[in-house]
């Protein structure tokens, strides 16, 4: 798995997205894009993070950015998640971890002493060419969306 850094141009890839008009990553590059990776739909931290991005969506769009969430959940799960919380941005289903591997967000985690491979909560800001402009890894939900907005104001 290739390590990605600031300045890395992301390889285009086919995707499954709740917005059926988006069939590959590059379909998001009509604007600068924020991709946020999260472990699981409907879980407390992931729900809070997604709600905060949704609440700040107009601010994010005014700054010239779109947003999409990415997890290993199915499109069916994503659709339920969107409907329950009225998200106004798409979610990408990555059940085969292809996108997670491109962004190198799968890592060993531990829960009650049990080790497993899971999604490291991470956020990436990309320009219209698909080049990474900013990365957050090991994200803590509290305050994260505010930090992303502060950063995109500076790199706009």
Short mmCIF file of the C-alpha atoms (twelve columns), coordinates in Angstrom:
data_MODEL
# 
_entry.id   MODEL 
# 
loop_
_atom_site.group_PDB 
_atom_site.id 
_atom_site.type_symbol 
_atom_site.label_atom_id 
_atom_site.label_alt_id 
_atom_site.label_comp_id 
_atom_site.label_asym_id 
_atom_site.label_seq_id 
_atom_site.Cartn_x 
_atom_site.Cartn_y 
_atom_site.Cartn_z 
_atom_site.pdbx_PDB_model_num 
ATOM 1   C CA . UNK A 1   0.000   0.000  0.000   1 
ATOM 2   C CA . UNK A 2   1.522   3.255  -1.144  1 
ATOM 3   C CA . UNK A 3   2.024   5.958  1.419   1 
ATOM 4   C CA . UNK A 4   0.263   9.150  0.458   1 
ATOM 5   C CA . UNK A 5   1.354   12.616 1.439   1 
ATOM 6   C CA . UNK A 6   0.546   16.230 0.727   1 
ATOM 7   C CA . UNK A 7   0.971   16.775 -2.989  1 
ATOM 8   C CA . UNK A 8   0.107   13.173 -3.922  1 
ATOM 9   C CA . UNK A 9   -2.219  12.963 -6.916  1 
ATOM 10  C CA . UNK A 10  -4.895  10.373 -6.187  1 
ATOM 11  C CA . UNK A 11  -5.347  7.567  -8.705  1 
ATOM 12  C CA . UNK A 12  -8.873  7.668  -10.171 1 
ATOM 13  C CA . UNK A 13  -11.069 4.730  -9.314  1 
ATOM 14  C CA . UNK A 14  -14.610 3.504  -9.889  1 
ATOM 15  C CA . UNK A 15  -16.896 4.011  -6.900  1 
ATOM 16  C CA . UNK A 16  -20.334 3.144  -5.589  1 
ATOM 17  C CA . UNK A 17  -21.996 6.322  -4.370  1 
ATOM 18  C CA . UNK A 18  -25.397 7.336  -3.042  1 
ATOM 19  C CA . UNK A 19  -25.311 10.003 -5.772  1 
ATOM 20  C CA . UNK A 20  -25.704 7.789  -8.851  1 
ATOM 21  C CA . UNK A 21  -24.190 10.510 -11.080 1 
ATOM 22  C CA . UNK A 22  -20.844 9.914  -9.333  1 
ATOM 23  C CA . UNK A 23  -19.283 6.704  -10.663 1 
ATOM 24  C CA . UNK A 24  -15.593 7.476  -10.116 1 
ATOM 25  C CA . UNK A 25  -13.554 9.616  -7.716  1 
ATOM 26  C CA . UNK A 26  -12.762 12.184 -10.404 1 
ATOM 27  C CA . UNK A 27  -16.488 12.970 -10.730 1 
ATOM 28  C CA . UNK A 28  -16.011 14.974 -7.512  1 
ATOM 29  C CA . UNK A 29  -13.234 17.147 -8.940  1 
ATOM 30  C CA . UNK A 30  -15.558 19.765 -10.442 1 
ATOM 31  C CA . UNK A 31  -14.810 21.576 -7.146  1 
ATOM 32  C CA . UNK A 32  -12.236 21.088 -4.449  1 
ATOM 33  C CA . UNK A 33  -13.373 18.163 -2.309  1 
ATOM 34  C CA . UNK A 34  -13.265 17.033 1.301   1 
ATOM 35  C CA . UNK A 35  -13.305 13.240 1.631   1 
ATOM 36  C CA . UNK A 36  -13.795 12.033 5.176   1 
ATOM 37  C CA . UNK A 37  -13.346 8.368  6.061   1 
ATOM 38  C CA . UNK A 38  -15.238 6.965  9.009   1 
ATOM 39  C CA . UNK A 39  -15.611 3.479  10.506  1 
ATOM 40  C CA . UNK A 40  -19.367 2.747  10.501  1 
ATOM 41  C CA . UNK A 41  -22.783 4.233  9.723   1 
ATOM 42  C CA . UNK A 42  -25.109 4.899  12.671  1 
ATOM 43  C CA . UNK A 43  -22.398 4.700  15.356  1 
ATOM 44  C CA . UNK A 44  -22.100 7.598  17.832  1 
ATOM 45  C CA . UNK A 45  -18.817 9.190  16.678  1 
ATOM 46  C CA . UNK A 46  -19.517 8.705  12.976  1 
ATOM 47  C CA . UNK A 47  -23.029 10.094 13.335  1 
ATOM 48  C CA . UNK A 48  -21.784 13.157 15.243  1 
ATOM 49  C CA . UNK A 49  -19.050 13.833 12.670  1 
ATOM 50  C CA . UNK A 50  -21.459 13.471 9.735   1 
ATOM 51  C CA . UNK A 51  -24.092 15.703 11.379  1 
ATOM 52  C CA . UNK A 52  -21.426 18.386 11.991  1 
ATOM 53  C CA . UNK A 53  -20.281 18.284 8.359   1 
ATOM 54  C CA . UNK A 54  -23.933 18.479 7.256   1 
ATOM 55  C CA . UNK A 55  -24.637 21.432 9.591   1 
ATOM 56  C CA . UNK A 56  -21.683 23.303 8.090   1 
ATOM 57  C CA . UNK A 57  -22.330 22.317 4.477   1 
ATOM 58  C CA . UNK A 58  -23.377 25.785 3.295   1 
ATOM 59  C CA . UNK A 59  -20.175 27.291 4.793   1 
ATOM 60  C CA . UNK A 60  -18.096 24.571 3.105   1 
ATOM 61  C CA . UNK A 61  -19.811 25.109 -0.271  1 
ATOM 62  C CA . UNK A 62  -19.399 28.910 -0.052  1 
ATOM 63  C CA . UNK A 63  -15.660 28.313 0.286   1 
ATOM 64  C CA . UNK A 64  -15.740 26.351 -3.000  1 
ATOM 65  C CA . UNK A 65  -15.640 22.811 -1.629  1 
ATOM 66  C CA . UNK A 66  -17.857 19.754 -1.843  1 
ATOM 67  C CA . UNK A 67  -17.852 16.925 0.679   1 
ATOM 68  C CA . UNK A 68  -18.333 13.163 0.621   1 
ATOM 69  C CA . UNK A 69  -18.144 10.586 3.394   1 
ATOM 70  C CA . UNK A 70  -16.548 7.188  2.792   1 
ATOM 71  C CA . UNK A 71  -16.872 3.967  4.776   1 
ATOM 72  C CA . UNK A 72  -16.982 0.214  4.189   1 
ATOM 73  C CA . UNK A 73  -20.763 0.165  4.677   1 
ATOM 74  C CA . UNK A 74  -23.097 -0.856 1.837   1 
ATOM 75  C CA . UNK A 75  -25.053 1.597  -0.314  1 
ATOM 76  C CA . UNK A 76  -28.210 0.344  1.429   1 
ATOM 77  C CA . UNK A 77  -26.739 1.221  4.842   1 
ATOM 78  C CA . UNK A 78  -25.577 4.619  3.541   1 
ATOM 79  C CA . UNK A 79  -29.039 5.379  2.153   1 
ATOM 80  C CA . UNK A 80  -30.632 4.633  5.543   1 
ATOM 81  C CA . UNK A 81  -27.988 6.793  7.269   1 
ATOM 82  C CA . UNK A 82  -28.678 9.721  4.896   1 
ATOM 83  C CA . UNK A 83  -32.456 9.383  5.242   1 
ATOM 84  C CA . UNK A 84  -32.361 9.173  9.046   1 
ATOM 85  C CA . UNK A 85  -30.174 12.271 9.497   1 
ATOM 86  C CA . UNK A 86  -31.133 14.228 6.331   1 
ATOM 87  C CA . UNK A 87  -27.554 14.551 5.048   1 
ATOM 88  C CA . UNK A 88  -27.278 16.782 1.984   1 
ATOM 89  C CA . UNK A 89  -24.046 15.284 0.674   1 
ATOM 90  C CA . UNK A 90  -23.244 11.845 -0.786  1 
ATOM 91  C CA . UNK A 91  -21.663 8.837  0.867   1 
ATOM 92  C CA . UNK A 92  -19.346 6.425  -0.940  1 
ATOM 93  C CA . UNK A 93  -19.593 2.708  -0.242  1 
ATOM 94  C CA . UNK A 94  -16.193 0.999  -0.151  1 
ATOM 95  C CA . UNK A 95  -17.070 -2.566 0.824   1 
ATOM 96  C CA . UNK A 96  -13.996 -3.961 -0.974  1 
ATOM 97  C CA . UNK A 97  -11.713 -1.336 0.679   1 
ATOM 98  C CA . UNK A 98  -10.352 -0.221 -2.718  1 
ATOM 99  C CA . UNK A 99  -10.717 3.502  -1.906  1 
ATOM 100 C CA . UNK A 100 -9.576  2.981  1.701   1 
ATOM 101 C CA . UNK A 101 -6.400  1.374  0.353   1 
ATOM 102 C CA . UNK A 102 -5.769  4.221  -2.117  1 
ATOM 103 C CA . UNK A 103 -5.911  6.667  0.817   1 
ATOM 104 C CA . UNK A 104 -4.120  4.231  3.168   1 
ATOM 105 C CA . UNK A 105 -6.718  4.449  5.965   1 
ATOM 106 C CA . UNK A 106 -6.956  0.769  6.993   1 
ATOM 107 C CA . UNK A 107 -4.999  0.135  10.172  1 
ATOM 108 C CA . UNK A 108 -4.834  -2.261 13.077  1 
ATOM 109 C CA . UNK A 109 -7.217  -1.267 15.841  1 
ATOM 110 C CA . UNK A 110 -8.034  -2.724 19.215  1 
ATOM 111 C CA . UNK A 111 -11.367 -3.082 21.020  1 
ATOM 112 C CA . UNK A 112 -11.548 -4.740 24.450  1 
ATOM 113 C CA . UNK A 113 -8.162  -6.303 23.773  1 
ATOM 114 C CA . UNK A 114 -9.233  -7.786 20.429  1 
ATOM 115 C CA . UNK A 115 -7.147  -6.653 17.478  1 
ATOM 116 C CA . UNK A 116 -8.739  -6.128 14.068  1 
ATOM 117 C CA . UNK A 117 -8.233  -4.146 10.864  1 
ATOM 118 C CA . UNK A 118 -10.473 -1.091 10.609  1 
ATOM 119 C CA . UNK A 119 -10.863 2.369  9.124   1 
ATOM 120 C CA . UNK A 120 -8.724  5.060  10.739  1 
ATOM 121 C CA . UNK A 121 -10.983 8.127  10.960  1 
ATOM 122 C CA . UNK A 122 -9.269  10.450 8.467   1 
ATOM 123 C CA . UNK A 123 -10.052 13.520 6.373   1 
ATOM 124 C CA . UNK A 124 -8.452  14.626 3.114   1 
ATOM 125 C CA . UNK A 125 -8.774  17.899 1.208   1 
ATOM 126 C CA . UNK A 126 -8.129  17.611 -2.532  1 
ATOM 127 C CA . UNK A 127 -7.983  20.211 -5.287  1 
ATOM 128 C CA . UNK A 128 -9.742  19.980 -8.663  1 
ATOM 129 C CA . UNK A 129 -6.832  17.948 -10.061 1 
ATOM 130 C CA . UNK A 130 -7.166  15.273 -7.343  1 
ATOM 131 C CA . UNK A 131 -4.032  16.394 -5.518  1 
ATOM 132 C CA . UNK A 132 -3.994  16.132 -1.724  1 
ATOM 133 C CA . UNK A 133 -3.757  19.548 -0.091  1 
ATOM 134 C CA . UNK A 134 -4.378  18.602 3.537   1 
ATOM 135 C CA . UNK A 135 -4.574  15.412 5.644   1 
ATOM 136 C CA . UNK A 136 -5.886  14.633 9.106   1 
ATOM 137 C CA . UNK A 137 -5.363  11.105 10.456  1 
ATOM 138 C CA . UNK A 138 -6.543  9.582  13.748  1 
ATOM 139 C CA . UNK A 139 -9.284  12.228 13.866  1 
ATOM 140 C CA . UNK A 140 -11.049 12.993 17.129  1 
ATOM 141 C CA . UNK A 141 -14.605 14.077 16.326  1 
ATOM 142 C CA . UNK A 142 -14.907 16.960 18.786  1 
ATOM 143 C CA . UNK A 143 -13.815 20.173 17.052  1 
ATOM 144 C CA . UNK A 144 -12.700 18.444 13.845  1 
ATOM 145 C CA . UNK A 145 -15.200 20.033 11.453  1 
ATOM 146 C CA . UNK A 146 -14.333 23.510 12.782  1 
ATOM 147 C CA . UNK A 147 -10.652 22.750 12.196  1 
ATOM 148 C CA . UNK A 148 -11.360 21.590 8.620   1 
ATOM 149 C CA . UNK A 149 -13.314 24.801 7.890   1 
ATOM 150 C CA . UNK A 150 -10.548 26.961 9.376   1 
ATOM 151 C CA . UNK A 151 -7.995  25.139 7.188   1 
ATOM 152 C CA . UNK A 152 -9.965  25.366 3.931   1 
ATOM 153 C CA . UNK A 153 -10.436 29.101 4.504   1 
ATOM 154 C CA . UNK A 154 -6.635  29.373 4.540   1 
ATOM 155 C CA . UNK A 155 -5.939  27.187 1.472   1 
ATOM 156 C CA . UNK A 156 -8.767  28.560 -0.658  1 
# 
